[in-house]
Amino acid sequence: MFTELMPLIEQRPLTITVAVLNDGRQLRVNVVPQTLEKDGKVNDKIGYSSKDKIAKVPDEAIKALTTPLSLTGTAEEIDAELAQALREFAESHVQLQKTVDQAKEQIAEAVKAIEERDKNKAKAKTTARPTTAGEDANIDKAGSTNPGLFDSAAVPTNKDDGKANP
């Protein structure tokens, strides 16, 4: 029994209960994985500014880490099927834990990439502004080749000399 559960026990504590049902004709065996503090911290890396850009691990997936196994049957039935049921139960929980851990790593990498991108955007904006202002000053000094609608220096003046225009 514990050999089959060992991969799961290595990751989180378990509670095992055994109860007699139906005047001793049946047994109920419950194996309940316990919640760990780290379970609730899976999505902590996602900050307020990244919440629209990064999907969270669903609460259902986190709760699934503590889904219990409950077997009910006669003592003979439990003896015959318990080892296989525990093996499958432990394998599915270990696989789910690996998936949640991978998601946590990917979330951390995505948050880091977003922060890096935003940092680079901020740097690019601060370095681009002085260059743009310098270019505008050079255009003003040299004179605009495309006069604006309200530029008085660029408007040609025609004096009316009283002659008809052809």
C-alpha positions as CSV (number, residue, x, y, z in Angstrom):
1,M,0.0,0.0,0.0
2,F,2.7,2.6,0.9
3,T,4.9,1.5,-1.9
4,E,2.2,2.6,-4.4
5,L,1.6,5.9,-2.5
6,M,5.3,6.8,-2.0
7,P,5.5,9.1,-5.1
8,L,2.6,11.1,-3.8
9,I,3.7,11.0,-0.2
10,E,7.1,12.5,-1.2
11,Q,5.3,15.6,-2.5
12,R,2.6,16.1,0.1
13,P,1.2,14.6,3.3
14,L,-1.8,12.3,3.2
15,T,-4.6,11.4,5.5
16,I,-5.8,7.8,5.4
17,T,-9.1,6.9,7.0
18,V,-10.8,3.5,7.2
19,A,-14.4,3.2,8.4
20,V,-16.8,0.3,8.7
21,L,-20.1,0.6,6.9
22,N,-23.4,-1.4,6.8
23,D,-22.9,-3.2,10.1
24,G,-19.4,-4.5,9.2
25,R,-20.2,-5.8,5.7
26,Q,-18.3,-3.1,3.9
27,L,-15.3,-0.8,4.4
28,R,-14.6,2.7,3.2
29,V,-11.0,3.7,2.7
30,N,-10.2,7.3,2.0
31,V,-6.9,8.7,0.9
32,V,-6.8,12.5,1.1
33,P,-3.8,14.6,0.0
34,Q,-3.3,17.6,2.1
35,T,-3.1,21.2,1.0
36,L,0.3,22.8,0.9
37,E,1.1,26.4,1.4
38,K,2.8,26.5,-2.1
39,D,-0.5,25.5,-3.7
40,G,-2.0,28.9,-3.2
41,K,1.1,30.7,-4.4
42,V,1.0,29.3,-8.0
43,N,-0.5,32.5,-9.4
44,D,1.3,35.0,-7.1
45,K,3.9,36.0,-9.7
46,I,1.2,37.5,-11.9
47,G,1.0,41.1,-10.8
48,Y,-1.8,43.6,-11.4
49,S,-0.1,45.0,-14.6
50,S,0.3,41.5,-16.1
51,K,-3.1,40.0,-15.2
52,D,-4.6,40.8,-18.7
53,K,-1.6,39.3,-20.5
54,I,-1.0,36.1,-18.6
55,A,-3.6,33.4,-17.9
56,K,-3.7,32.1,-14.3
57,V,-3.7,28.4,-13.3
58,P,-7.4,27.7,-12.8
59,D,-8.5,27.2,-9.2
60,E,-10.0,23.9,-10.1
61,A,-6.6,22.6,-11.1
62,I,-5.1,23.7,-7.8
63,K,-7.9,22.1,-5.9
64,A,-7.5,18.9,-7.9
65,L,-4.1,18.5,-6.1
66,T,-6.1,17.6,-3.0
67,T,-8.8,15.4,-4.6
68,P,-9.3,12.4,-2.4
69,L,-9.6,8.7,-3.3
70,S,-12.5,6.9,-1.7
71,L,-13.0,3.1,-2.1
72,T,-16.0,1.3,-0.7
73,G,-16.4,-2.5,-0.7
74,T,-16.0,-5.7,1.2
75,A,-12.7,-6.3,2.9
76,E,-11.9,-8.9,0.2
77,E,-12.7,-6.4,-2.6
78,I,-10.6,-3.7,-1.0
79,D,-7.7,-6.1,-0.6
80,A,-7.9,-7.1,-4.3
81,E,-8.2,-3.6,-5.8
82,L,-6.4,-1.3,-3.3
83,A,-2.9,-1.6,-4.6
84,Q,-3.9,-0.9,-8.3
85,A,-6.2,2.0,-7.3
86,L,-3.5,3.6,-5.1
87,R,-0.9,3.3,-7.9
88,E,-3.2,5.0,-10.4
89,F,-4.2,7.6,-7.9
90,A,-0.6,8.5,-7.0
91,E,0.4,8.6,-10.7
92,S,-2.4,11.0,-11.7
93,H,-1.6,13.3,-8.7
94,V,2.1,13.3,-9.4
95,Q,1.4,14.1,-13.1
96,L,-1.0,16.9,-12.1
97,Q,1.6,18.4,-9.7
98,K,4.2,18.3,-12.5
99,T,1.8,20.2,-14.8
100,V,1.1,22.8,-12.1
101,D,4.8,23.3,-11.4
102,Q,5.5,23.7,-15.2
103,A,2.7,26.3,-15.4
104,K,4.2,28.1,-12.4
105,E,7.6,28.2,-14.1
106,Q,6.1,29.4,-17.4
107,I,4.1,32.1,-15.6
108,A,7.3,33.3,-13.9
109,E,9.1,33.4,-17.3
110,A,6.3,35.3,-19.0
111,V,6.1,37.8,-16.2
112,K,9.9,38.3,-16.5
113,A,9.6,38.7,-20.3
114,I,6.8,41.3,-20.0
115,E,8.7,43.3,-17.3
116,E,11.8,43.2,-19.5
117,R,9.8,44.3,-22.6
118,D,8.1,47.1,-20.7
119,K,11.5,48.2,-19.3
120,N,13.0,48.3,-22.8
121,K,9.9,50.3,-24.1
122,A,10.4,52.9,-21.3
123,K,14.1,53.2,-22.2
124,A,13.3,53.6,-25.9
125,K,10.8,56.4,-25.2
126,T,13.2,58.3,-23.0
127,T,16.0,58.1,-25.5
128,A,13.7,58.9,-28.4
129,R,12.3,62.1,-27.0
130,P,15.6,64.1,-27.0
131,T,16.4,63.0,-30.5
132,T,13.0,64.1,-31.8
133,A,13.3,67.5,-30.1
134,G,16.7,68.0,-31.6
135,E,15.5,67.2,-35.1
136,D,12.6,69.6,-34.7
137,A,15.0,72.4,-33.8
138,N,17.1,71.6,-36.9
139,I,14.1,71.8,-39.1
140,D,13.0,75.2,-37.6
141,K,16.5,76.6,-38.1
142,A,16.8,75.4,-41.7
143,G,13.3,76.5,-42.6
144,S,10.5,74.3,-43.5
145,T,10.3,73.1,-47.1
146,N,6.6,72.4,-46.7
147,P,4.9,75.6,-45.5
148,G,2.0,75.3,-43.1
149,L,-1.3,76.8,-43.6
150,F,-0.6,79.6,-41.1
151,D,3.0,80.2,-41.9
152,S,3.2,83.9,-42.9
153,A,6.7,83.8,-44.2
154,A,5.8,81.1,-46.7
155,V,2.8,82.8,-48.2
156,P,3.7,84.5,-51.4
157,T,2.5,88.1,-51.7
158,N,1.0,89.3,-55.0
159,K,0.5,93.0,-55.2
160,D,-2.4,94.0,-57.2
161,D,-1.1,96.2,-60.0
162,G,-4.4,96.5,-61.6
163,K,-3.6,94.3,-64.5
164,A,-5.8,91.4,-65.4
165,N,-4.4,88.0,-64.8
166,P,-4.4,85.8,-67.9
